[in-house]
Amino acid sequence: MKHLPIFAKQVNAEKYSLRSIDFDIEIEAKKRNIPIQSWGRLDLSKTNHKNYKFTNDPEACAILNGIISEEKIHGNIIIIWSNADFVEIASDIKFLQDFTMEILTEDWDVWIFGENWIVEKYHEGELIFSRN
């Protein structure tokens, strides 16, 4: 049975409109016309995207916080971790801003979907932001 990551169990869910949802990344990618590579990564190469390299977790968090600020990201988000034991989470953007480190380090890979954008954190030191 799927469950929340430990850090998310300790968060005031009401404050962030935090809830677990059923979300299929493959279906969502197909809706957005984004192919999925054979090893599970989203193929964002044909989208309006920016690639960022990082060497450690604090650097990845700084990059993501910079993206949120520079791209004027707001609204609701969906978070998906590569660990299939974790539920998919819907929340407001404030949850991402307040728990960036916990979200990015909870698992090897993570995808964050907004209404018209995606962030993919890949465990080999790559963070991709795509606006569709």
The 8 nearest C-alpha neighbors of each residue, nearest first, counted from 0:
[[1, 2, 84, 85, 86, 83, 3, 82],
 [2, 0, 84, 85, 86, 3, 83, 87],
 [1, 3, 85, 86, 84, 4, 0, 19],
 [2, 4, 85, 86, 7, 8, 5, 1],
 [3, 5, 7, 6, 85, 2, 8, 105],
 [4, 6, 8, 7, 3, 9, 2, 105],
 [5, 7, 8, 9, 4, 10, 101, 3],
 [8, 6, 10, 9, 4, 5, 3, 12],
 [9, 7, 5, 6, 10, 3, 4, 11],
 [8, 10, 7, 6, 11, 5, 12, 4],
 [11, 9, 7, 12, 8, 6, 14, 15],
 [10, 12, 14, 13, 9, 15, 17, 8],
 [13, 11, 17, 14, 15, 10, 16, 18],
 [12, 14, 16, 15, 11, 17, 10, 18],
 [13, 15, 12, 11, 16, 17, 10, 94],
 [14, 16, 17, 13, 12, 91, 94, 90],
 [17, 15, 13, 90, 12, 14, 91, 18],
 [18, 16, 90, 12, 15, 89, 13, 88],
 [19, 17, 89, 88, 20, 16, 90, 12],
 [18, 20, 88, 87, 86, 89, 17, 21],
 [21, 19, 87, 88, 22, 18, 89, 86],
 [20, 22, 87, 23, 19, 86, 88, 89],
 [23, 21, 20, 24, 87, 27, 79, 26],
 [22, 24, 26, 25, 27, 21, 28, 87],
 [23, 25, 27, 26, 28, 22, 79, 29],
 [26, 24, 28, 27, 23, 29, 35, 34],
 [25, 27, 29, 23, 28, 24, 30, 22],
 [26, 28, 30, 24, 29, 25, 23, 31],
 [29, 27, 33, 31, 25, 30, 26, 24],
 [28, 30, 32, 26, 31, 27, 33, 25],
 [31, 29, 27, 28, 32, 26, 33, 25],
 [30, 32, 28, 29, 33, 27, 131, 26],
 [33, 31, 29, 30, 28, 34, 27, 46],
 [32, 34, 28, 31, 29, 42, 43, 35],
 [35, 33, 42, 41, 32, 36, 28, 29],
 [36, 34, 41, 42, 40, 39, 37, 33],
 [35, 37, 40, 39, 38, 42, 41, 34],
 [36, 38, 39, 35, 40, 41, 34, 42],
 [39, 37, 36, 40, 35, 41, 42, 34],
 [40, 38, 36, 37, 35, 41, 42, 81],
 [41, 39, 36, 35, 38, 42, 37, 121],
 [40, 42, 35, 43, 36, 34, 39, 33],
 [43, 41, 34, 35, 44, 36, 33, 40],
 [42, 44, 46, 45, 41, 33, 48, 129],
 [45, 43, 42, 46, 48, 47, 41, 129],
 [44, 46, 43, 47, 42, 48, 33, 34],
 [47, 45, 43, 48, 44, 129, 131, 130],
 [46, 48, 129, 130, 131, 45, 49, 43],
 [49, 47, 129, 128, 46, 130, 50, 43],
 [48, 50, 128, 127, 129, 51, 47, 126],
 [51, 49, 127, 126, 128, 48, 52, 125],
 [50, 52, 126, 125, 127, 49, 53, 62],
 [53, 51, 125, 124, 126, 50, 54, 59],
 [54, 52, 124, 59, 58, 55, 125, 51],
 [53, 55, 124, 58, 52, 56, 59, 125],
 [56, 54, 58, 57, 53, 59, 124, 60],
 [55, 57, 59, 58, 60, 104, 54, 100],
 [58, 56, 60, 59, 55, 61, 100, 62],
 [57, 59, 61, 56, 60, 55, 53, 62],
 [60, 58, 56, 62, 57, 61, 53, 63],
 [61, 59, 57, 63, 58, 62, 100, 99],
 [60, 62, 58, 64, 59, 63, 65, 57],
 [61, 63, 65, 59, 60, 64, 58, 66],
 [64, 62, 66, 60, 65, 61, 59, 67],
 [63, 65, 67, 61, 66, 62, 60, 68],
 [66, 64, 62, 68, 63, 67, 69, 61],
 [65, 67, 63, 69, 68, 64, 70, 62],
 [68, 66, 72, 64, 65, 70, 71, 69],
 [67, 69, 71, 65, 66, 70, 64, 72],
 [70, 68, 66, 71, 67, 65, 72, 64],
 [69, 71, 72, 67, 66, 68, 65, 73],
 [72, 70, 68, 69, 67, 73, 66, 65],
 [73, 71, 67, 70, 68, 74, 92, 66],
 [74, 72, 92, 71, 75, 67, 91, 113],
 [73, 75, 92, 91, 76, 72, 113, 114],
 [74, 76, 91, 90, 92, 113, 73, 89],
 [75, 77, 113, 90, 112, 89, 91, 92],
 [76, 78, 89, 112, 88, 111, 90, 113],
 [79, 77, 111, 88, 87, 110, 89, 112],
 [80, 78, 87, 110, 109, 111, 77, 81],
 [79, 81, 109, 82, 108, 106, 110, 78],
 [80, 82, 108, 83, 109, 106, 79, 107],
 [83, 81, 80, 84, 85, 106, 107, 108],
 [82, 84, 85, 81, 80, 1, 86, 79],
 [85, 83, 1, 82, 2, 86, 0, 3],
 [86, 84, 2, 1, 83, 3, 82, 4],
 [87, 85, 1, 2, 3, 19, 88, 84],
 [86, 88, 79, 20, 19, 78, 22, 21],
 [87, 89, 19, 78, 77, 18, 20, 86],
 [88, 90, 77, 18, 76, 17, 19, 78],
 [91, 89, 17, 16, 76, 75, 15, 94],
 [90, 92, 75, 93, 15, 76, 74, 94],
 [91, 93, 95, 94, 75, 73, 74, 76],
 [94, 92, 96, 95, 91, 97, 15, 90],
 [95, 93, 97, 92, 96, 15, 91, 98],
 [96, 94, 99, 92, 98, 93, 97, 102],
 [95, 97, 93, 94, 99, 98, 92, 64],
 [96, 98, 94, 95, 93, 99, 100, 92],
 [99, 97, 95, 101, 100, 96, 94, 102],
 [98, 100, 102, 95, 101, 96, 60, 97],
 [101, 99, 103, 102, 98, 104, 60, 56],
 [100, 102, 98, 104, 99, 103, 105, 6],
 [103, 101, 99, 100, 105, 104, 98, 95],
 [102, 104, 100, 101, 105, 99, 109, 106],
 [103, 105, 101, 106, 102, 100, 56, 107],
 [106, 104, 102, 101, 103, 107, 4, 80],
 [107, 105, 104, 108, 80, 82, 81, 109],
 [108, 106, 122, 81, 109, 121, 104, 105],
 [107, 109, 121, 81, 120, 122, 106, 80],
 [110, 108, 80, 120, 79, 119, 81, 103],
 [111, 109, 119, 79, 118, 78, 120, 112],
 [110, 112, 78, 118, 77, 117, 79, 119],
 [113, 111, 117, 77, 76, 116, 110, 78],
 [112, 114, 76, 116, 115, 117, 75, 77],
 [113, 115, 116, 112, 75, 76, 74, 117],
 [116, 114, 131, 113, 130, 117, 112, 129],
 [115, 117, 130, 113, 129, 131, 114, 112],
 [118, 116, 112, 129, 111, 128, 113, 130],
 [119, 117, 128, 111, 127, 110, 129, 120],
 [118, 120, 110, 127, 126, 109, 121, 111],
 [121, 119, 126, 109, 108, 125, 110, 122],
 [120, 122, 108, 125, 123, 124, 126, 119],
 [121, 123, 107, 124, 108, 120, 125, 106],
 [124, 122, 121, 125, 53, 54, 120, 107],
 [125, 123, 53, 122, 52, 54, 121, 126],
 [124, 126, 52, 121, 51, 123, 120, 53],
 [125, 127, 120, 51, 119, 50, 121, 52],
 [128, 126, 50, 119, 118, 49, 51, 129],
 [127, 129, 118, 49, 48, 117, 50, 119],
 [130, 128, 48, 117, 116, 47, 118, 131],
 [129, 131, 116, 47, 115, 48, 117, 128],
 [130, 115, 116, 129, 47, 46, 31, 117]]
